[in-house]
Amino acid sequence: MPKNFIGMIPDEALKIIQTNYPSVSCSIRTYLPPKYKMDRNSNVTFRIVRQKQTGDNQLEFIISPFIHNE
């Protein structure tokens, strides 16, 4: 099974999986904290915060937003 992808941007992780592990399929779910507010001018990056093997050659990623204050 693939390496640990926690902390990575989902697109980067998916590229690695498609290139190095073509038989592995992934599902992505988004977690937003209960009081989550996003300003339209905020610079937001989604990152993988949890990785779980859900079956043979199946991964589930939980992604969450990280706001960059400038």
C-alpha positions in Angstrom: 0.0 0.0 0.0 1.2 3.6 -0.7 3.1 5.7 1.7 1.7 8.2 4.2 0.2 11.2 2.4 -0.9 13.2 5.5 0.0 16.9 5.2 0.1 16.8 1.4 -2.1 18.7 -1.0 -4.7 16.3 -2.5 -3.7 16.9 -6.1 -0.1 16.0 -5.3 -1.0 12.8 -3.5 -3.3 11.7 -6.4 -0.6 12.3 -9.0 1.8 10.1 -6.9 -0.8 7.4 -6.6 -1.8 7.4 -10.3 1.9 7.2 -11.3 3.3 4.8 -8.8 0.2 2.8 -7.6 -2.2 2.6 -10.6 -4.2 -0.2 -9.0 -5.1 1.9 -5.9 -8.3 3.9 -5.9 -9.0 6.9 -3.7 -12.0 8.7 -2.3 -11.8 12.2 -0.8 -14.0 13.6 1.9 -13.9 17.2 3.2 -14.0 18.0 6.9 -15.0 21.6 7.8 -14.9 22.6 11.5 -18.3 23.5 12.9 -17.6 27.2 13.2 -15.7 27.3 9.9 -15.8 30.7 8.2 -13.9 31.5 5.1 -13.3 35.1 4.0 -13.5 35.5 0.3 -10.0 37.1 0.3 -8.5 34.3 2.4 -5.8 32.2 0.8 -7.0 28.6 1.6 -5.1 25.4 0.9 -6.7 22.0 1.5 -4.4 19.3 2.9 -4.8 15.7 3.8 -5.4 15.4 7.5 -6.4 11.7 7.7 -5.6 8.6 5.6 -7.4 5.3 5.9 -7.2 2.1 4.0 -10.9 1.1 3.3 -10.3 -2.1 1.4 -7.9 -3.9 -0.9 -6.2 -1.2 -2.9 -8.6 1.5 -1.6 -7.7 4.6 0.3 -9.9 7.3 1.8 -8.5 10.8 2.4 -10.0 13.4 4.7 -9.0 16.9 3.7 -9.4 20.1 5.6 -8.9 23.8 4.8 -5.9 25.7 6.1 -6.1 29.5 5.9 -3.0 31.5 5.2 -3.2 34.9 6.8 -1.1 37.5 5.2 
